[in-house]
Amino acid sequence: MVLIFGACAVKRAPESIPGPEPQPQVEGPLSPSKDPMADMPGDRALPAAQGAMERFDCKTGEENLHARIAFEARGGQVDGFSYYSKWKPRVCSIDIQPNDPTLKWRLAPDGAIRVHAPDGVFIIRTQPDAYIFEFQNVQRAKYCGMTGAINGIMTVARFTPRPLCSVRGVLDR
């Protein structure tokens, strides 16, 4: 008795293949070959922050794998932030302040704050109910002593009884 097995492979259409969650589109996405300090079309100087002060200190994750962000905002405009993450045994600490001469703070045409650093770009968006911090190709070696780059989003809810934040991508290895 002879048995013959056969199979056909069918290529599925690309739209039917599940993929990663879509990332928000940002003007001039940063690639490793692009200068993170380059001016972006339409950006202008960031005006001085004015208005009511908000303070946030928010952590998401568990003891050995978490991300934390602390910042102040005045009138809805973030005026510096500190990001900290832990991937036991490694930690990462980033302090981004407007008075740092190695950084360039700009106001994008869509109202977002674009912070250019020699080792990556941070985009900060203010929404009525949240602050959104986007990390674009932020080199871990400079801040964390680790290889690779931080790419992703950390969202901090506004007007909640206790700090509430979430991450997407920033803790990926």
CNS distance restraints for C-alpha pairs under 8 A (distance, minus, plus):
assign (resid  12 and name CA) (resid  16 and name CA) 6.65 0.50 0.50
assign (resid  12 and name CA) (resid  17 and name CA) 7.11 0.50 0.50
assign (resid  13 and name CA) (resid  17 and name CA) 7.05 0.50 0.50
assign (resid  25 and name CA) (resid  29 and name CA) 7.70 0.50 0.50
assign (resid  28 and name CA) (resid  40 and name CA) 7.05 0.50 0.50
assign (resid  29 and name CA) (resid 136 and name CA) 7.78 0.50 0.50
assign (resid  30 and name CA) (resid  34 and name CA) 6.03 0.50 0.50
assign (resid  30 and name CA) (resid  35 and name CA) 7.98 0.50 0.50
assign (resid  30 and name CA) (resid  36 and name CA) 6.94 0.50 0.50
assign (resid  30 and name CA) (resid 120 and name CA) 7.99 0.50 0.50
assign (resid  30 and name CA) (resid 121 and name CA) 7.62 0.50 0.50
assign (resid  30 and name CA) (resid 136 and name CA) 6.36 0.50 0.50
assign (resid  30 and name CA) (resid 137 and name CA) 6.74 0.50 0.50
assign (resid  31 and name CA) (resid 137 and name CA) 7.21 0.50 0.50
assign (resid  32 and name CA) (resid 137 and name CA) 7.05 0.50 0.50
assign (resid  35 and name CA) (resid 118 and name CA) 7.92 0.50 0.50
assign (resid  36 and name CA) (resid 116 and name CA) 5.90 0.50 0.50
assign (resid  36 and name CA) (resid 117 and name CA) 6.32 0.50 0.50
assign (resid  36 and name CA) (resid 118 and name CA) 5.91 0.50 0.50
assign (resid  36 and name CA) (resid 119 and name CA) 6.91 0.50 0.50
assign (resid  36 and name CA) (resid 120 and name CA) 5.56 0.50 0.50
assign (resid  36 and name CA) (resid 121 and name CA) 6.14 0.50 0.50
assign (resid  37 and name CA) (resid 104 and name CA) 7.29 0.50 0.50
assign (resid  37 and name CA) (resid 116 and name CA) 5.26 0.50 0.50
assign (resid  37 and name CA) (resid 117 and name CA) 6.15 0.50 0.50
assign (resid  37 and name CA) (resid 118 and name CA) 6.03 0.50 0.50
assign (resid  38 and name CA) (resid 116 and name CA) 7.92 0.50 0.50
assign (resid  39 and name CA) (resid  43 and name CA) 7.20 0.50 0.50
assign (resid  42 and name CA) (resid 108 and name CA) 6.49 0.50 0.50
assign (resid  42 and name CA) (resid 109 and name CA) 5.68 0.50 0.50
assign (resid  43 and name CA) (resid 106 and name CA) 5.96 0.50 0.50
assign (resid  43 and name CA) (resid 107 and name CA) 5.45 0.50 0.50
assign (resid  43 and name CA) (resid 108 and name CA) 4.54 0.50 0.50
assign (resid  43 and name CA) (resid 109 and name CA) 6.04 0.50 0.50
assign (resid  44 and name CA) (resid 106 and name CA) 5.57 0.50 0.50
assign (resid  44 and name CA) (resid 107 and name CA) 5.28 0.50 0.50
assign (resid  44 and name CA) (resid 108 and name CA) 6.71 0.50 0.50
assign (resid  45 and name CA) (resid 105 and name CA) 7.10 0.50 0.50
assign (resid  45 and name CA) (resid 106 and name CA) 5.07 0.50 0.50
assign (resid  45 and name CA) (resid 107 and name CA) 5.98 0.50 0.50
assign (resid  46 and name CA) (resid 105 and name CA) 6.22 0.50 0.50
assign (resid  46 and name CA) (resid 106 and name CA) 4.99 0.50 0.50
assign (resid  46 and name CA) (resid 107 and name CA) 5.02 0.50 0.50
assign (resid  46 and name CA) (resid 113 and name CA) 7.61 0.50 0.50
assign (resid  49 and name CA) (resid  73 and name CA) 7.91 0.50 0.50
assign (resid  49 and name CA) (resid  74 and name CA) 5.56 0.50 0.50
assign (resid  49 and name CA) (resid  75 and name CA) 6.63 0.50 0.50
assign (resid  49 and name CA) (resid  77 and name CA) 5.98 0.50 0.50
assign (resid  49 and name CA) (resid  78 and name CA) 7.89 0.50 0.50
assign (resid  49 and name CA) (resid  79 and name CA) 7.14 0.50 0.50
assign (resid  50 and name CA) (resid  74 and name CA) 5.49 0.50 0.50
assign (resid  50 and name CA) (resid  75 and name CA) 5.41 0.50 0.50
assign (resid  50 and name CA) (resid  77 and name CA) 7.95 0.50 0.50
assign (resid  51 and name CA) (resid  74 and name CA) 5.27 0.50 0.50
assign (resid  51 and name CA) (resid  75 and name CA) 4.07 0.50 0.50
assign (resid  51 and name CA) (resid  76 and name CA) 7.86 0.50 0.50
assign (resid  52 and name CA) (resid  74 and name CA) 5.35 0.50 0.50
assign (resid  52 and name CA) (resid  75 and name CA) 5.08 0.50 0.50
assign (resid  53 and name CA) (resid  72 and name CA) 6.91 0.50 0.50
assign (resid  53 and name CA) (resid  73 and name CA) 5.73 0.50 0.50
assign (resid  53 and name CA) (resid  74 and name CA) 4.48 0.50 0.50
assign (resid  53 and name CA) (resid  75 and name CA) 6.52 0.50 0.50
assign (resid  54 and name CA) (resid  72 and name CA) 5.63 0.50 0.50
assign (resid  54 and name CA) (resid  73 and name CA) 5.15 0.50 0.50
assign (resid  54 and name CA) (resid  74 and name CA) 6.29 0.50 0.50
assign (resid  54 and name CA) (resid  76 and name CA) 7.92 0.50 0.50
assign (resid  55 and name CA) (resid  70 and name CA) 7.64 0.50 0.50
assign (resid  55 and name CA) (resid  71 and name CA) 6.01 0.50 0.50
assign (resid  55 and name CA) (resid  72 and name CA) 4.56 0.50 0.50
assign (resid  55 and name CA) (resid  73 and name CA) 6.55 0.50 0.50
assign (resid  56 and name CA) (resid  69 and name CA) 7.68 0.50 0.50
assign (resid  56 and name CA) (resid  70 and name CA) 5.34 0.50 0.50
assign (resid  56 and name CA) (resid  71 and name CA) 5.42 0.50 0.50
assign (resid  56 and name CA) (resid  72 and name CA) 6.35 0.50 0.50
assign (resid  56 and name CA) (resid 163 and name CA) 7.02 0.50 0.50
assign (resid  57 and name CA) (resid  68 and name CA) 7.28 0.50 0.50
assign (resid  57 and name CA) (resid  69 and name CA) 5.79 0.50 0.50
assign (resid  57 and name CA) (resid  70 and name CA) 4.19 0.50 0.50
assign (resid  57 and name CA) (resid  71 and name CA) 6.72 0.50 0.50
assign (resid  57 and name CA) (resid 163 and name CA) 6.77 0.50 0.50
assign (resid  58 and name CA) (resid  68 and name CA) 5.55 0.50 0.50
assign (resid  58 and name CA) (resid  69 and name CA) 5.50 0.50 0.50
assign (resid  58 and name CA) (resid  70 and name CA) 6.38 0.50 0.50
assign (resid  58 and name CA) (resid 156 and name CA) 7.22 0.50 0.50
assign (resid  58 and name CA) (resid 163 and name CA) 5.30 0.50 0.50
assign (resid  58 and name CA) (resid 164 and name CA) 6.35 0.50 0.50
assign (resid  58 and name CA) (resid 165 and name CA) 6.07 0.50 0.50
assign (resid  59 and name CA) (resid  66 and name CA) 7.00 0.50 0.50
assign (resid  59 and name CA) (resid  67 and name CA) 5.74 0.50 0.50
assign (resid  59 and name CA) (resid  68 and name CA) 4.16 0.50 0.50
assign (resid  59 and name CA) (resid  69 and name CA) 6.59 0.50 0.50
assign (resid  59 and name CA) (resid 163 and name CA) 7.85 0.50 0.50
assign (resid  59 and name CA) (resid 164 and name CA) 7.71 0.50 0.50
assign (resid  59 and name CA) (resid 165 and name CA) 6.63 0.50 0.50
assign (resid  60 and name CA) (resid  66 and name CA) 5.63 0.50 0.50
assign (resid  60 and name CA) (resid  67 and name CA) 5.58 0.50 0.50
assign (resid  60 and name CA) (resid  68 and name CA) 6.42 0.50 0.50
assign (resid  60 and name CA) (resid 164 and name CA) 7.97 0.50 0.50
assign (resid  60 and name CA) (resid 165 and name CA) 6.15 0.50 0.50
assign (resid  60 and name CA) (resid 166 and name CA) 6.07 0.50 0.50
assign (resid  60 and name CA) (resid 167 and name CA) 7.43 0.50 0.50
assign (resid  61 and name CA) (resid  65 and name CA) 5.94 0.50 0.50
assign (resid  61 and name CA) (resid  66 and name CA) 4.20 0.50 0.50
assign (resid  61 and name CA) (resid  67 and name CA) 6.54 0.50 0.50
assign (resid  62 and name CA) (resid  66 and name CA) 5.46 0.50 0.50
assign (resid  63 and name CA) (resid  86 and name CA) 7.95 0.50 0.50
assign (resid  64 and name CA) (resid  86 and name CA) 6.11 0.50 0.50
assign (resid  64 and name CA) (resid  87 and name CA) 5.78 0.50 0.50
assign (resid  64 and name CA) (resid  88 and name CA) 5.10 0.50 0.50
assign (resid  64 and name CA) (resid  89 and name CA) 7.87 0.50 0.50
assign (resid  65 and name CA) (resid  85 and name CA) 7.35 0.50 0.50
assign (resid  65 and name CA) (resid  86 and name CA) 5.26 0.50 0.50
assign (resid  65 and name CA) (resid  87 and name CA) 4.77 0.50 0.50
assign (resid  65 and name CA) (resid  88 and name CA) 6.58 0.50 0.50
assign (resid  65 and name CA) (resid 171 and name CA) 7.89 0.50 0.50
assign (resid  66 and name CA) (resid  85 and name CA) 5.50 0.50 0.50
assign (resid  66 and name CA) (resid  86 and name CA) 5.40 0.50 0.50
assign (resid  66 and name CA) (resid  87 and name CA) 7.03 0.50 0.50
assign (resid  66 and name CA) (resid 171 and name CA) 7.52 0.50 0.50
assign (resid  67 and name CA) (resid  83 and name CA) 7.36 0.50 0.50
assign (resid  67 and name CA) (resid  84 and name CA) 5.80 0.50 0.50
assign (resid  67 and name CA) (resid  85 and name CA) 4.19 0.50 0.50
assign (resid  67 and name CA) (resid  86 and name CA) 6.59 0.50 0.50
assign (resid  67 and name CA) (resid 167 and name CA) 7.75 0.50 0.50
assign (resid  67 and name CA) (resid 171 and name CA) 7.31 0.50 0.50
assign (resid  68 and name CA) (resid  83 and name CA) 5.75 0.50 0.50
assign (resid  68 and name CA) (resid  84 and name CA) 5.10 0.50 0.50
assign (resid  68 and name CA) (resid  85 and name CA) 6.03 0.50 0.50
assign (resid  69 and name CA) (resid  81 and name CA) 6.98 0.50 0.50
assign (resid  69 and name CA) (resid  82 and name CA) 5.64 0.50 0.50
assign (resid  69 and name CA) (resid  83 and name CA) 4.46 0.50 0.50
assign (resid  69 and name CA) (resid  84 and name CA) 6.31 0.50 0.50
assign (resid  70 and name CA) (resid  81 and name CA) 5.74 0.50 0.50
assign (resid  70 and name CA) (resid  82 and name CA) 5.30 0.50 0.50
assign (resid  70 and name CA) (resid  83 and name CA) 6.63 0.50 0.50
assign (resid  71 and name CA) (resid  78 and name CA) 7.06 0.50 0.50
assign (resid  71 and name CA) (resid  79 and name CA) 7.24 0.50 0.50
assign (resid  71 and name CA) (resid  80 and name CA) 6.12 0.50 0.50
assign (resid  71 and name CA) (resid  81 and name CA) 4.36 0.50 0.50
assign (resid  71 and name CA) (resid  82 and name CA) 6.39 0.50 0.50
assign (resid  72 and name CA) (resid  78 and name CA) 5.94 0.50 0.50
assign (resid  72 and name CA) (resid  79 and name CA) 5.83 0.50 0.50
assign (resid  72 and name CA) (resid  80 and name CA) 6.77 0.50 0.50
assign (resid  72 and name CA) (resid  81 and name CA) 7.07 0.50 0.50
assign (resid  73 and name CA) (resid  77 and name CA) 5.03 0.50 0.50
assign (resid  73 and name CA) (resid  78 and name CA) 4.08 0.50 0.50
assign (resid  73 and name CA) (resid  79 and name CA) 5.46 0.50 0.50
assign (resid  74 and name CA) (resid  78 and name CA) 6.52 0.50 0.50
assign (resid  74 and name CA) (resid  79 and name CA) 7.05 0.50 0.50
assign (resid  76 and name CA) (resid 126 and name CA) 6.37 0.50 0.50
assign (resid  77 and name CA) (resid 126 and name CA) 7.13 0.50 0.50
assign (resid  78 and name CA) (resid 124 and name CA) 7.56 0.50 0.50
assign (resid  79 and name CA) (resid  97 and name CA) 7.09 0.50 0.50
assign (resid  79 and name CA) (resid  98 and name CA) 6.76 0.50 0.50
assign (resid  80 and name CA) (resid  95 and name CA) 7.77 0.50 0.50
assign (resid  80 and name CA) (resid  96 and name CA) 5.42 0.50 0.50
assign (resid  80 and name CA) (resid  97 and name CA) 4.31 0.50 0.50
assign (resid  80 and name CA) (resid  98 and name CA) 5.96 0.50 0.50
assign (resid  81 and name CA) (resid  95 and name CA) 6.09 0.50 0.50
assign (resid  81 and name CA) (resid  96 and name CA) 5.34 0.50 0.50
assign (resid  81 and name CA) (resid  97 and name CA) 6.49 0.50 0.50
assign (resid  82 and name CA) (resid  93 and name CA) 7.37 0.50 0.50
assign (resid  82 and name CA) (resid  94 and name CA) 5.62 0.50 0.50
assign (resid  82 and name CA) (resid  95 and name CA) 4.37 0.50 0.50
assign (resid  82 and name CA) (resid  96 and name CA) 6.13 0.50 0.50
assign (resid  83 and name CA) (resid  92 and name CA) 7.89 0.50 0.50
assign (resid  83 and name CA) (resid  93 and name CA) 5.84 0.50 0.50
assign (resid  83 and name CA) (resid  94 and name CA) 5.06 0.50 0.50
assign (resid  83 and name CA) (resid  95 and name CA) 6.43 0.50 0.50
assign (resid  84 and name CA) (resid  91 and name CA) 7.24 0.50 0.50
assign (resid  84 and name CA) (resid  92 and name CA) 5.44 0.50 0.50
assign (resid  84 and name CA) (resid  93 and name CA) 4.50 0.50 0.50
assign (resid  84 and name CA) (resid  94 and name CA) 6.33 0.50 0.50
assign (resid  85 and name CA) (resid  91 and name CA) 5.64 0.50 0.50
assign (resid  85 and name CA) (resid  92 and name CA) 5.09 0.50 0.50
assign (resid  85 and name CA) (resid  93 and name CA) 6.69 0.50 0.50
assign (resid  85 and name CA) (resid 171 and name CA) 7.84 0.50 0.50
assign (resid  86 and name CA) (resid  90 and name CA) 5.93 0.50 0.50
assign (resid  86 and name CA) (resid  91 and name CA) 4.36 0.50 0.50
assign (resid  86 and name CA) (resid  92 and name CA) 6.35 0.50 0.50
assign (resid  87 and name CA) (resid  91 and name CA) 6.03 0.50 0.50
assign (resid  90 and name CA) (resid 144 and name CA) 7.62 0.50 0.50
assign (resid  91 and name CA) (resid 144 and name CA) 6.33 0.50 0.50
assign (resid  92 and name CA) (resid 140 and name CA) 7.71 0.50 0.50
assign (resid  92 and name CA) (resid 143 and name CA) 6.13 0.50 0.50
assign (resid  92 and name CA) (resid 144 and name CA) 4.32 0.50 0.50
assign (resid  92 and name CA) (resid 145 and name CA) 7.85 0.50 0.50
assign (resid  93 and name CA) (resid 143 and name CA) 6.05 0.50 0.50
assign (resid  93 and name CA) (resid 144 and name CA) 6.44 0.50 0.50
assign (resid  94 and name CA) (resid 143 and name CA) 6.01 0.50 0.50
assign (resid  96 and name CA) (resid 100 and name CA) 7.53 0.50 0.50
assign (resid  98 and name CA) (resid 103 and name CA) 7.34 0.50 0.50
assign (resid  98 and name CA) (resid 104 and name CA) 7.94 0.50 0.50
assign (resid  98 and name CA) (resid 105 and name CA) 6.77 0.50 0.50
assign (resid 102 and name CA) (resid 117 and name CA) 6.68 0.50 0.50
assign (resid 102 and name CA) (resid 118 and name CA) 7.32 0.50 0.50
assign (resid 103 and name CA) (resid 115 and name CA) 6.69 0.50 0.50
assign (resid 103 and name CA) (resid 116 and name CA) 5.65 0.50 0.50
assign (resid 103 and name CA) (resid 117 and name CA) 4.92 0.50 0.50
assign (resid 103 and name CA) (resid 118 and name CA) 7.42 0.50 0.50
assign (resid 104 and name CA) (resid 115 and name CA) 5.61 0.50 0.50
assign (resid 104 and name CA) (resid 116 and name CA) 4.93 0.50 0.50
assign (resid 104 and name CA) (resid 117 and name CA) 6.67 0.50 0.50
assign (resid 105 and name CA) (resid 113 and name CA) 6.93 0.50 0.50
assign (resid 105 and name CA) (resid 114 and name CA) 5.91 0.50 0.50
assign (resid 105 and name CA) (resid 115 and name CA) 4.55 0.50 0.50
assign (resid 105 and name CA) (resid 116 and name CA) 6.41 0.50 0.50
assign (resid 106 and name CA) (resid 113 and name CA) 5.77 0.50 0.50
assign (resid 106 and name CA) (resid 114 and name CA) 5.12 0.50 0.50
assign (resid 106 and name CA) (resid 115 and name CA) 6.28 0.50 0.50
assign (resid 106 and name CA) (resid 116 and name CA) 7.92 0.50 0.50
assign (resid 107 and name CA) (resid 111 and name CA) 6.16 0.50 0.50
assign (resid 107 and name CA) (resid 112 and name CA) 5.99 0.50 0.50
assign (resid 107 and name CA) (resid 113 and name CA) 4.80 0.50 0.50
assign (resid 107 and name CA) (resid 114 and name CA) 6.12 0.50 0.50
assign (resid 108 and name CA) (resid 112 and name CA) 5.24 0.50 0.50
assign (resid 108 and name CA) (resid 113 and name CA) 6.00 0.50 0.50
assign (resid 108 and name CA) (resid 114 and name CA) 6.41 0.50 0.50
assign (resid 111 and name CA) (resid 125 and name CA) 7.39 0.50 0.50
assign (resid 112 and name CA) (resid 123 and name CA) 6.58 0.50 0.50
assign (resid 112 and name CA) (resid 124 and name CA) 5.61 0.50 0.50
assign (resid 112 and name CA) (resid 125 and name CA) 4.75 0.50 0.50
assign (resid 112 and name CA) (resid 126 and name CA) 7.06 0.50 0.50
assign (resid 113 and name CA) (resid 123 and name CA) 5.67 0.50 0.50
assign (resid 113 and name CA) (resid 124 and name CA) 4.98 0.50 0.50
assign (resid 113 and name CA) (resid 125 and name CA) 6.50 0.50 0.50
assign (resid 114 and name CA) (resid 121 and name CA) 7.04 0.50 0.50
assign (resid 114 and name CA) (resid 122 and name CA) 5.91 0.50 0.50
assign (resid 114 and name CA) (resid 123 and name CA) 4.65 0.50 0.50
assign (resid 114 and name CA) (resid 124 and name CA) 6.48 0.50 0.50
assign (resid 115 and name CA) (resid 121 and name CA) 5.72 0.50 0.50
assign (resid 115 and name CA) (resid 122 and name CA) 5.04 0.50 0.50
assign (resid 115 and name CA) (resid 123 and name CA) 6.29 0.50 0.50
assign (resid 116 and name CA) (resid 120 and name CA) 6.62 0.50 0.50
assign (resid 116 and name CA) (resid 121 and name CA) 4.81 0.50 0.50
assign (resid 116 and name CA) (resid 122 and name CA) 6.67 0.50 0.50
assign (resid 117 and name CA) (resid 121 and name CA) 5.77 0.50 0.50
assign (resid 117 and name CA) (resid 122 and name CA) 7.95 0.50 0.50
assign (resid 119 and name CA) (resid 137 and name CA) 7.61 0.50 0.50
assign (resid 119 and name CA) (resid 138 and name CA) 5.55 0.50 0.50
assign (resid 119 and name CA) (resid 139 and name CA) 5.36 0.50 0.50
assign (resid 119 and name CA) (resid 142 and name CA) 7.10 0.50 0.50
assign (resid 120 and name CA) (resid 135 and name CA) 7.59 0.50 0.50
assign (resid 120 and name CA) (resid 136 and name CA) 5.92 0.50 0.50
assign (resid 120 and name CA) (resid 137 and name CA) 5.11 0.50 0.50
assign (resid 120 and name CA) (resid 138 and name CA) 3.99 0.50 0.50
assign (resid 120 and name CA) (resid 139 and name CA) 6.26 0.50 0.50
assign (resid 121 and name CA) (resid 135 and name CA) 6.26 0.50 0.50
assign (resid 121 and name CA) (resid 136 and name CA) 5.11 0.50 0.50
assign (resid 121 and name CA) (resid 137 and name CA) 6.75 0.50 0.50
assign (resid 121 and name CA) (resid 138 and name CA) 6.34 0.50 0.50
assign (resid 122 and name CA) (resid 133 and name CA) 6.82 0.50 0.50
assign (resid 122 and name CA) (resid 134 and name CA) 5.59 0.50 0.50
assign (resid 122 and name CA) (resid 135 and name CA) 4.89 0.50 0.50
assign (resid 122 and name CA) (resid 136 and name CA) 6.10 0.50 0.50
assign (resid 122 and name CA) (resid 138 and name CA) 7.90 0.50 0.50
assign (resid 123 and name CA) (resid 132 and name CA) 7.95 0.50 0.50
assign (resid 123 and name CA) (resid 133 and name CA) 5.80 0.50 0.50
assign (resid 123 and name CA) (resid 134 and name CA) 4.94 0.50 0.50
assign (resid 123 and name CA) (resid 135 and name CA) 6.67 0.50 0.50
assign (resid 123 and name CA) (resid 136 and name CA) 7.79 0.50 0.50
assign (resid 124 and name CA) (resid 131 and name CA) 7.05 0.50 0.50
assign (resid 124 and name CA) (resid 132 and name CA) 5.64 0.50 0.50
assign (resid 124 and name CA) (resid 133 and name CA) 4.69 0.50 0.50
assign (resid 124 and name CA) (resid 134 and name CA) 6.34 0.50 0.50
assign (resid 125 and name CA) (resid 131 and name CA) 5.80 0.50 0.50
assign (resid 125 and name CA) (resid 132 and name CA) 5.04 0.50 0.50
assign (resid 125 and name CA) (resid 133 and name CA) 6.60 0.50 0.50
assign (resid 126 and name CA) (resid 130 and name CA) 6.33 0.50 0.50
assign (resid 126 and name CA) (resid 131 and name CA) 4.77 0.50 0.50
assign (resid 126 and name CA) (resid 132 and name CA) 6.47 0.50 0.50
assign (resid 127 and name CA) (resid 131 and name CA) 6.02 0.50 0.50
assign (resid 127 and name CA) (resid 132 and name CA) 7.76 0.50 0.50
assign (resid 128 and name CA) (resid 158 and name CA) 7.63 0.50 0.50
assign (resid 129 and name CA) (resid 157 and name CA) 5.90 0.50 0.50
assign (resid 129 and name CA) (resid 158 and name CA) 4.98 0.50 0.50
assign (resid 129 and name CA) (resid 159 and name CA) 6.93 0.50 0.50
assign (resid 130 and name CA) (resid 155 and name CA) 6.61 0.50 0.50
assign (resid 130 and name CA) (resid 156 and name CA) 5.41 0.50 0.50
assign (resid 130 and name CA) (resid 157 and name CA) 4.24 0.50 0.50
assign (resid 130 and name CA) (resid 158 and name CA) 4.86 0.50 0.50
assign (resid 131 and name CA) (resid 155 and name CA) 5.79 0.50 0.50
assign (resid 131 and name CA) (resid 156 and name CA) 5.19 0.50 0.50
assign (resid 131 and name CA) (resid 157 and name CA) 6.49 0.50 0.50
assign (resid 131 and name CA) (resid 158 and name CA) 7.15 0.50 0.50
assign (resid 132 and name CA) (resid 153 and name CA) 6.79 0.50 0.50
assign (resid 132 and name CA) (resid 154 and name CA) 5.90 0.50 0.50
assign (resid 132 and name CA) (resid 155 and name CA) 4.47 0.50 0.50
assign (resid 132 and name CA) (resid 156 and name CA) 6.41 0.50 0.50
assign (resid 133 and name CA) (resid 153 and name CA) 5.57 0.50 0.50
assign (resid 133 and name CA) (resid 154 and name CA) 5.13 0.50 0.50
assign (resid 133 and name CA) (resid 155 and name CA) 6.23 0.50 0.50
assign (resid 134 and name CA) (resid 151 and name CA) 7.39 0.50 0.50
assign (resid 134 and name CA) (resid 152 and name CA) 5.71 0.50 0.50
assign (resid 134 and name CA) (resid 153 and name CA) 4.42 0.50 0.50
assign (resid 134 and name CA) (resid 154 and name CA) 6.49 0.50 0.50
assign (resid 135 and name CA) (resid 150 and name CA) 6.14 0.50 0.50
assign (resid 135 and name CA) (resid 151 and name CA) 4.93 0.50 0.50
assign (resid 135 and name CA) (resid 152 and name CA) 5.33 0.50 0.50
assign (resid 135 and name CA) (resid 153 and name CA) 6.23 0.50 0.50
assign (resid 135 and name CA) (resid 170 and name CA) 7.38 0.50 0.50
assign (resid 136 and name CA) (resid 150 and name CA) 6.75 0.50 0.50
assign (resid 136 and name CA) (resid 151 and name CA) 4.99 0.50 0.50
assign (resid 136 and name CA) (resid 152 and name CA) 6.96 0.50 0.50
assign (resid 137 and name CA) (resid 149 and name CA) 5.18 0.50 0.50
assign (resid 137 and name CA) (resid 150 and name CA) 5.65 0.50 0.50
assign (resid 137 and name CA) (resid 151 and name CA) 5.48 0.50 0.50
assign (resid 138 and name CA) (resid 149 and name CA) 5.10 0.50 0.50
assign (resid 138 and name CA) (resid 150 and name CA) 4.96 0.50 0.50
assign (resid 138 and name CA) (resid 151 and name CA) 6.76 0.50 0.50
assign (resid 139 and name CA) (resid 143 and name CA) 7.25 0.50 0.50
assign (resid 139 and name CA) (resid 147 and name CA) 7.62 0.50 0.50
assign (resid 139 and name CA) (resid 148 and name CA) 6.21 0.50 0.50
assign (resid 139 and name CA) (resid 149 and name CA) 4.39 0.50 0.50
assign (resid 139 and name CA) (resid 150 and name CA) 6.43 0.50 0.50
assign (resid 140 and name CA) (resid 144 and name CA) 5.06 0.50 0.50
assign (resid 140 and name CA) (resid 145 and name CA) 6.22 0.50 0.50
assign (resid 140 and name CA) (resid 146 and name CA) 5.25 0.50 0.50
assign (resid 140 and name CA) (resid 147 and name CA) 5.85 0.50 0.50
assign (resid 140 and name CA) (resid 148 and name CA) 5.80 0.50 0.50
assign (resid 140 and name CA) (resid 149 and name CA) 5.20 0.50 0.50
assign (resid 140 and name CA) (resid 150 and name CA) 6.50 0.50 0.50
assign (resid 141 and name CA) (resid 145 and name CA) 4.23 0.50 0.50
assign (resid 141 and name CA) (resid 146 and name CA) 4.73 0.50 0.50
assign (resid 141 and name CA) (resid 147 and name CA) 5.52 0.50 0.50
assign (resid 141 and name CA) (resid 148 and name CA) 7.25 0.50 0.50
assign (resid 148 and name CA) (resid 173 and name CA) 7.89 0.50 0.50
assign (resid 150 and name CA) (resid 169 and name CA) 7.73 0.50 0.50
assign (resid 150 and name CA) (resid 170 and name CA) 5.52 0.50 0.50
assign (resid 150 and name CA) (resid 171 and name CA) 7.66 0.50 0.50
assign (resid 150 and name CA) (resid 172 and name CA) 7.87 0.50 0.50
assign (resid 151 and name CA) (resid 169 and name CA) 6.00 0.50 0.50
assign (resid 151 and name CA) (resid 170 and name CA) 5.52 0.50 0.50
assign (resid 152 and name CA) (resid 167 and name CA) 7.50 0.50 0.50
assign (resid 152 and name CA) (resid 168 and name CA) 5.57 0.50 0.50
assign (resid 152 and name CA) (resid 169 and name CA) 4.18 0.50 0.50
assign (resid 152 and name CA) (resid 170 and name CA) 4.62 0.50 0.50
assign (resid 153 and name CA) (resid 167 and name CA) 5.69 0.50 0.50
assign (resid 153 and name CA) (resid 168 and name CA) 5.23 0.50 0.50
assign (resid 153 and name CA) (resid 169 and name CA) 6.33 0.50 0.50
assign (resid 153 and name CA) (resid 170 and name CA) 6.24 0.50 0.50
assign (resid 154 and name CA) (resid 165 and name CA) 7.07 0.50 0.50
assign (resid 154 and name CA) (resid 166 and name CA) 5.74 0.50 0.50
assign (resid 154 and name CA) (resid 167 and name CA) 4.40 0.50 0.50
assign (resid 154 and name CA) (resid 168 and name CA) 6.50 0.50 0.50
assign (resid 154 and name CA) (resid 170 and name CA) 7.26 0.50 0.50
assign (resid 155 and name CA) (resid 165 and name CA) 5.42 0.50 0.50
assign (resid 155 and name CA) (resid 166 and name CA) 5.33 0.50 0.50
assign (resid 155 and name CA) (resid 167 and name CA) 6.34 0.50 0.50
assign (resid 156 and name CA) (resid 163 and name CA) 7.54 0.50 0.50
assign (resid 156 and name CA) (resid 164 and name CA) 5.99 0.50 0.50
assign (resid 156 and name CA) (resid 165 and name CA) 4.33 0.50 0.50
assign (resid 156 and name CA) (resid 166 and name CA) 6.75 0.50 0.50
assign (resid 157 and name CA) (resid 163 and name CA) 7.12 0.50 0.50
assign (resid 157 and name CA) (resid 164 and name CA) 5.50 0.50 0.50
assign (resid 157 and name CA) (resid 165 and name CA) 6.02 0.50 0.50
assign (resid 160 and name CA) (resid 164 and name CA) 7.17 0.50 0.50
assign (resid 167 and name CA) (resid 171 and name CA) 7.52 0.50 0.50
